[in-house]
Amino acid sequence: MKRKKSWQEKLFDSKDLPKVIDIDERMSKRWGSGTCIIPAPIEVDEIMKKVPKGKLITINRIRETLAQKHSATIGCPITTGIFAWIAAHAAEEMISEGKKRITPYWRTLKSDGALNEKYPGGVEAQSEKLKKEGFVIERPKSKKPPKVKDYEKYLV
């Protein structure tokens, strides 16, 4: 039976990425025309790693940074989100191995400032980490995930 890859192995497995592709007709209905960067997982992690204490970043900001770096029109929303999720799990794996310097993935929010339920420990764990850094978490009355209050003020 094949051994399951660790989160860190997934993070460092770039396959044939990054790759800039043309936005095809099917994609253009949603994303317009131009080119799309499909990043390597480690590129997403590197951007997340640079977010200092007291600051935040959104998935859309990461996508914009990647698009600019690769001279593409947009950053792929699907792979960027997946690779942020991998980076978060790899960071938790590193903590369990006793490593101290990890990616502060909890500072990466969804595009609207919402917490990410797919991160390790879900929104509760992310909320606790953000509160320890002084952020205020707002819980909406609806079933939507909690958000960081005034998150726009803290974006890098």
C-alpha positions as CSV (number, residue, x, y, z in Angstrom):
1,M,0.0,0.0,0.0
2,K,1.3,3.5,-0.9
3,R,2.3,5.7,2.0
4,K,0.2,8.9,2.4
5,K,2.2,12.1,1.8
6,S,2.7,14.4,4.8
7,W,1.5,17.9,4.6
8,Q,5.1,19.1,4.4
9,E,5.7,16.8,1.4
10,K,2.6,18.2,-0.3
11,L,3.9,21.7,0.4
12,F,7.2,21.1,-1.2
13,D,5.9,19.1,-4.1
14,S,5.7,21.7,-6.9
15,K,5.0,19.2,-9.7
16,D,5.3,21.3,-12.8
17,L,4.2,24.5,-11.1
18,P,4.2,27.5,-11.3
19,K,2.6,27.7,-14.7
20,V,1.0,30.6,-16.5
21,I,-1.9,29.5,-18.7
22,D,-4.2,31.4,-21.1
23,I,-7.7,31.9,-19.8
24,D,-9.8,29.8,-22.1
25,E,-13.4,30.4,-23.3
26,R,-14.9,28.4,-20.4
27,M,-12.9,30.3,-17.8
28,S,-13.5,33.7,-19.4
29,K,-17.1,33.8,-18.4
30,R,-16.0,34.0,-14.8
31,W,-12.5,35.5,-14.9
32,G,-12.4,37.6,-18.1
33,S,-9.6,37.4,-20.6
34,G,-5.9,37.2,-20.3
35,T,-3.6,34.8,-18.3
36,C,-3.9,32.9,-15.1
37,I,-1.0,31.9,-12.8
38,I,-1.3,28.4,-11.2
39,P,1.2,28.8,-8.4
40,A,3.4,26.3,-6.7
41,P,2.3,25.5,-3.2
42,I,5.6,26.8,-1.7
43,E,4.9,30.2,-3.4
44,V,1.6,30.6,-1.5
45,D,3.4,29.6,1.7
46,E,6.2,32.1,1.2
47,I,3.7,35.0,0.9
48,M,1.7,33.8,4.0
49,K,5.0,33.5,5.9
50,K,5.8,37.2,5.3
51,V,2.7,38.4,7.1
52,P,3.9,40.0,10.4
53,K,2.2,39.9,13.8
54,G,-0.6,42.5,13.8
55,K,-1.2,42.3,10.1
56,L,-3.4,40.2,7.9
57,I,-3.7,39.0,4.3
58,T,-6.6,37.7,2.3
59,I,-6.6,35.0,-0.4
60,N,-7.4,37.6,-3.0
61,R,-4.3,39.6,-1.9
62,I,-2.2,36.5,-2.3
63,R,-3.7,35.9,-5.7
64,E,-2.9,39.6,-6.7
65,T,0.7,39.2,-5.5
66,L,1.2,36.0,-7.5
67,A,-0.4,37.5,-10.6
68,Q,2.0,40.5,-10.4
69,K,5.0,38.3,-9.7
70,H,4.3,36.2,-12.8
71,S,3.0,39.0,-15.0
72,A,-0.4,37.2,-15.3
73,T,-3.9,38.7,-15.3
74,I,-5.1,36.7,-12.3
75,G,-4.0,34.2,-9.7
76,C,-5.9,31.0,-9.8
77,P,-8.5,31.1,-7.0
78,I,-8.9,27.3,-6.7
79,T,-5.2,26.3,-6.3
80,T,-4.3,29.4,-4.2
81,G,-7.0,28.4,-1.7
82,I,-6.0,24.7,-1.7
83,F,-2.3,25.6,-1.3
84,A,-3.1,28.0,1.6
85,W,-4.9,25.0,3.2
86,I,-1.9,22.8,2.7
87,A,0.4,25.5,4.1
88,A,-1.8,25.7,7.3
89,H,-1.7,21.9,7.8
90,A,2.1,21.8,7.1
91,A,2.6,24.5,9.8
92,E,0.7,22.5,12.3
93,E,2.6,19.4,11.4
94,M,5.8,21.3,12.0
95,I,4.6,22.4,15.4
96,S,3.9,18.8,16.3
97,E,7.6,18.1,15.4
98,G,8.8,20.8,17.8
99,K,9.6,23.4,15.1
100,K,9.2,27.0,16.3
101,R,9.4,29.1,13.1
102,I,6.3,28.2,11.1
103,T,4.0,29.9,8.7
104,P,1.4,32.1,10.6
105,Y,-1.4,30.7,8.5
106,W,-4.1,32.1,10.9
107,R,-3.3,35.6,9.6
108,T,-4.6,34.5,6.1
109,L,-8.3,35.2,5.8
110,K,-10.9,34.5,3.2
111,S,-11.4,37.3,0.7
112,D,-14.2,38.9,2.8
113,G,-12.3,38.8,6.0
114,A,-13.9,35.6,7.2
115,L,-12.0,32.9,9.1
116,N,-11.3,29.7,7.3
117,E,-13.2,26.6,8.6
118,K,-10.8,24.3,6.7
119,Y,-7.7,25.4,8.6
120,P,-6.5,23.0,11.4
121,G,-8.9,23.3,14.4
122,G,-11.5,25.2,12.3
123,V,-12.6,28.7,12.9
124,E,-12.4,28.2,16.7
125,A,-8.6,27.6,16.6
126,Q,-8.0,30.4,14.1
127,S,-10.2,32.7,16.2
128,E,-8.1,31.9,19.4
129,K,-4.8,32.6,17.6
130,L,-6.1,35.9,16.2
131,K,-7.5,37.0,19.6
132,K,-4.1,36.4,21.2
133,E,-2.6,38.8,18.6
134,G,-5.2,41.5,19.6
135,F,-7.8,41.1,16.8
136,V,-11.5,41.3,17.5
137,I,-13.6,38.5,16.0
138,E,-17.2,39.3,15.0
139,R,-19.7,36.4,15.0
140,P,-22.5,37.1,12.4
141,K,-26.0,36.2,13.3
142,S,-26.3,34.0,10.2
143,K,-24.5,30.7,9.6
144,K,-21.6,32.5,7.9
145,P,-18.1,32.1,9.4
146,P,-16.8,34.7,11.9
147,K,-14.9,37.6,10.6
148,V,-12.0,39.8,11.9
149,K,-13.5,43.2,12.8
150,D,-12.3,46.0,10.5
151,Y,-9.9,43.5,8.8
152,E,-9.2,46.0,6.0
153,K,-7.2,48.2,8.4
154,Y,-4.7,45.4,9.0
155,L,-4.0,44.2,5.5
156,V,-0.4,44.1,4.4
